Amino acid sequence: MRTAGIGVLGLIGGLLFAIVLQDALAHALTGDGGTPSVLDMILGPLLPAFALLGAVLSVWLDRRHRRTRSKDTTDD
């Protein structure tokens, strides 16, 4: 249950990071005109990619942290 919760938190964090990054990149790369189609192709997959990356990274970091803490407590 802990792993699922950590994964959901990482998913939400990845989504928020992607939204902020998309907004910053869109304002920086576009002028007064519309969004070019190439930029749409780059910015489009950012949301799901960073959401998945956030979920995987958070679960990996949590497992690594738990493994390190369990080694520290057994050595005493």
C-alpha positions as CSV (number, residue, x, y, z in Angstrom):
1,M,0.0,0.0,0.0
2,R,2.9,2.3,0.8
3,T,4.4,1.8,-2.7
4,A,1.1,2.6,-4.4
5,G,0.8,5.8,-2.4
6,I,4.4,6.8,-3.1
7,G,3.7,6.1,-6.8
8,V,0.6,8.3,-6.9
9,L,2.5,11.1,-5.2
10,G,5.2,10.8,-7.8
11,L,2.7,10.8,-10.6
12,I,1.1,14.0,-9.3
13,G,4.5,15.6,-8.8
14,G,5.6,14.6,-12.3
15,L,2.4,16.1,-13.8
16,L,2.8,19.4,-11.9
17,F,6.5,19.6,-13.0
18,A,5.4,18.9,-16.7
19,I,2.8,21.6,-16.5
20,V,5.2,24.2,-15.3
21,L,7.9,23.1,-17.8
22,Q,5.4,23.2,-20.7
23,D,4.2,26.6,-19.7
24,A,7.8,28.0,-19.4
25,L,8.9,26.4,-22.7
26,A,5.8,27.5,-24.6
27,H,6.2,31.1,-23.5
28,A,9.9,31.0,-24.3
29,L,9.7,29.4,-27.7
30,T,6.7,31.1,-29.1
31,G,6.4,34.7,-30.1
32,D,3.2,36.6,-30.6
33,G,2.0,34.2,-33.2
34,G,0.5,30.7,-32.6
35,T,2.3,27.6,-31.6
36,P,4.3,25.9,-34.4
37,S,3.4,22.3,-35.2
38,V,6.9,21.1,-34.3
39,L,6.7,22.6,-30.9
40,D,3.3,20.9,-30.4
41,M,4.9,17.6,-31.1
42,I,7.6,18.3,-28.5
43,L,5.4,19.7,-25.8
44,G,2.5,17.2,-26.3
45,P,4.1,14.1,-24.8
46,L,5.7,16.0,-21.9
47,L,2.7,15.4,-19.5
48,P,2.5,11.6,-19.7
49,A,6.3,11.2,-19.9
50,F,7.1,13.3,-16.8
51,A,4.1,11.7,-14.9
52,L,5.5,8.2,-15.6
53,L,9.0,9.4,-14.8
54,G,7.9,10.9,-11.5
55,A,6.0,7.7,-10.5
56,V,8.9,5.4,-11.3
57,L,11.5,7.7,-9.7
58,S,9.6,8.2,-6.5
59,V,9.0,4.4,-6.1
60,W,12.7,3.7,-6.8
61,L,13.9,6.4,-4.4
62,D,11.5,5.1,-1.7
63,R,12.7,1.5,-2.0
64,R,16.3,2.6,-2.0
65,H,15.7,4.7,1.1
66,R,13.9,1.9,2.9
67,R,16.7,-0.6,2.0
68,T,19.4,1.8,3.3
69,R,17.5,2.5,6.6
70,S,17.0,-1.3,7.2
71,K,20.7,-1.9,6.8
72,D,21.5,0.9,9.3
73,T,19.1,-0.5,12.0
74,T,20.4,-4.1,11.7
75,D,24.0,-3.1,12.1
76,D,23.5,-1.7,15.6
